[in-house]
Amino acid sequence: HIQVKPFPVFLVHIFQESYGLCFVPLLQKIVSSGDSDKNEGLDFEEFSKYLKEHEKKLKLTFKSLDKNQDGRIDAKEIQQSLKDIGVNLTDRDAEKILNSIDADGTMSVDWNEWREHFLFNPANNLQEIIRYWKHSTVLDIGDSLTIPDEFTEEEKTTGVWWRQLVSGGAAGVVSRTGTAPLDRMKVFMQVHSSKSNKISLVGGFKQMIKEGGVASLWRGNGVNVIKIAPETAIKFMAYEQYKKLLTKDGGKIQSHERFMAGSLAGATAQTAIYPMEVMKTRLTLRKTGQYSGMFDCAKKILKKEGVKAFYKGYVPNILGIIPYAGIDLAVYETLKNAWLSKYAKDTANPGVLVLLGCGTISSTCGQLASYPLALVRTRMQAQASMAGSEQVSMSKLVKKIMQKEGFFGLYRGILPNFMKVIPAVSISYVVYEYMRSGLGISK
């Protein structure tokens, strides 16, 4: 025999979760309806039968709530359904009910979420899932190609959204500065390393320090952290606009629409700040005395190469957004759902280690998929600054690398890139938590 928590029908669930009311007689009636041998308990066979019968009822309830028959329930439909039977709820209460069932943070509930919540999901407080499992603004590993976070209407009206963005931006600044030497080594190996000119980590660092001193390890870091603020702001605003354009019902956004909106927002932000990306590469690779600073670099590029130079490598950069963002999102959601289904007993809080582990694995997978495009982008950005370097298109450059160095030539510099992931994630998470606390965001 097993101890079974009786399934509360929809209205009972609403009032119990939202208002703390108890419907004991009704719940006892539900238990007795499943207890076929009348022994005041449910064995496995009775429980299985009870679940099957309830699944049919759940399907009917779901269909009746889904007013526009699009396969998803939103807060307005919950509000309207209750209004039809004389129960008036505020917008906030309707969203609270929706959040308790909505596992993927889309502000709408599909049949699978509805069924799993009422029958199988072990987490009791599912509105916590979205808050605990946000990751894109927390973890900064040097690339800003992830899908932006979802913010609820409450977070937008209370100002939590900008505090989280500021916290994420500050975390990115400290994280990128802390791992700048490894980032410079990555760019250095992407551009200069080859079969005939092998560069080791130790040899590369020695060469850099000999040429420009220890401070030269941070070349290019200034523009790399300055671009965080405009890129984050543009991406967030663009994401909100693209969501409105892509969704039919205002607040309802499905996974594929979120991916499309996020990718378009990333492309928009990258287009706006791309000249800074080019300058970052040039400043990272510069020799002592070549440029006095960011503005001097911009002035010399403009004078020698024209405006077009600020968009060299733009195509592979934009193409890289799709595999990076898509795989990062898919892997993170898969790991999140696997943890929730297996380990979420009393809380949706996965703990710091699980959260950082999932974020690190998903970001690393995204990087692996998009790295060849990132390498091609960097080489195209650096072409004009390299003596005797031929100016070639993306396709010709890929062919040239494949012919001379083989497939693994597209992964030059991957070692220092992976080496900076764990320290970058750790630093950004710690700084993010301190900033959240300082700005008054409760955990």
Protein Blocks (a to p, Z undefined) as FASTA:
>chain_A
ZZddddddfklmmmmmmnopacfklmmmmmmmmmmnonopacfklmmmmmmmmmmmmmmm
mmmmmmnonopacfklmmmmmmmnopacdfklmmmmmmmmmmnonopacfklmmmmmmmm
mbfblmlmmmmmgcklmpcghiacbccddddfklmmnommmmmmmmmmmmmmmmmmmmmm
mmmmmmmmmmmgcfklccdfklmmmmmmmmnojklmmgoklmmmmmmmmmmmmmmmmmmm
mmmmmpmnlmaccfklmmmmmmmmmmmmmmmmmmmmmmmmmmmmpcehkagbfklmmmmm
mmmnojmlmmgoklmmmmmmmmmmmmmmmmmmmmmmmmmmmmmmmbcbebjklmmmmmmm
mmmmmmmmmmmmmmmmmmmmmmmmpghiacddfklmmmmmmmmnojmlmmgoklmmmmmm
mmmmmmmmmmmmmmmmmnopaZZ
